[in-house]
């Protein structure tokens, strides 16, 4: 009985080690897709803010917007609101320096 349990434990451990890189790659892929979707939404022509120098990253549904942006604080708020509305976004964190015009 002990041999079967030991084999089962070893097999389970091997499966976890094999599955972990796949899960990490899948998460990374979905994070990349989410960051791209947010970036595309921010760059739409109908927005009244300039997000061309804003870098968008994502991790586990949390989107980070960082960089410089011309405009005012209200424009930054509108940009954050726009990012929050993208499907899959759980939260938006902002590290934006406003360059007042």
C-alpha positions in Angstrom: 0.0 0.0 0.0 2.8 2.4 0.8 4.4 1.9 -2.6 1.1 2.8 -4.4 0.8 6.0 -2.3 4.4 7.0 -2.9 4.0 6.4 -6.7 0.7 8.4 -6.7 2.3 11.3 -4.8 5.3 11.3 -7.2 3.0 11.2 -10.2 0.9 14.0 -8.8 4.0 16.1 -8.1 5.3 15.5 -11.7 1.9 16.6 -13.1 2.0 19.8 -11.1 5.5 20.6 -12.4 4.5 19.9 -15.9 1.3 21.9 -15.7 2.8 24.9 -13.9 4.7 26.4 -16.9 1.6 25.9 -19.1 -0.6 27.7 -16.6 1.9 30.5 -16.3 2.1 30.8 -20.1 -1.7 30.8 -20.4 -1.9 33.6 -17.7 0.8 35.6 -19.5 -1.0 35.2 -22.8 -4.3 36.4 -21.3 -2.6 39.3 -19.6 -0.9 40.3 -22.9 -4.3 40.1 -24.7 -5.9 42.2 -21.9 -3.2 44.8 -22.1 -3.6 45.0 -25.9 -7.3 45.3 -25.7 -7.0 48.2 -23.1 -4.3 49.9 -25.2 -6.5 49.7 -28.4 -9.5 51.1 -26.5 -7.4 54.0 -25.2 -6.1 54.8 -28.7 -9.6 55.0 -30.3 -10.1 58.2 -32.1 -13.3 59.0 -30.2 -11.5 59.6 -26.9 -10.8 63.1 -25.8 -7.4 62.3 -24.3 -4.0 61.6 -25.7 -2.7 58.2 -24.5 0.0 57.8 -27.1 2.8 57.8 -24.5 1.0 55.6 -21.9 2.3 52.1 -21.4 -0.3 49.5 -20.6 0.5 46.3 -18.7 -1.8 43.7 -17.1 -1.4 41.0 -14.5 -4.3 38.8 -13.3 -6.8 41.3 -14.6 -5.2 44.3 -12.9 -4.2 46.9 -15.5 -1.4 49.4 -14.9 -1.3 52.6 -16.9 2.0 54.5 -16.6 3.7 57.3 -18.4 3.1 60.9 -19.4 -0.1 62.4 -20.7 -0.8 65.8 -22.0 -4.0 67.3 -20.6 -5.4 67.6 -17.1 -6.4 65.5 -14.2 -9.9 65.1 -15.5 -8.5 63.6 -18.7 -6.6 61.1 -16.7 -9.7 60.1 -14.8 -11.6 59.6 -18.1 -8.7 57.5 -19.4 -9.0 55.3 -16.2 -12.7 55.0 -16.6 -12.3 54.0 -20.3 -9.8 51.3 -19.3 -12.1 50.0 -16.5 -14.8 49.3 -19.1 -12.8 46.8 -21.1 -14.0 43.3 -20.5 -11.7 41.3 -18.2 -10.3 44.3 -16.3 -10.7 43.8 -12.5 -8.9 47.0 -11.4 -6.9 49.9 -12.9 -3.9 51.4 -11.3 -2.6 54.7 -12.6 1.0 56.0 -12.6 0.4 59.0 -14.9 2.3 62.3 -14.9 0.1 65.0 -16.4 1.8 67.4 -18.8 -0.4 70.5 -18.6 -0.9 72.3 -21.9 
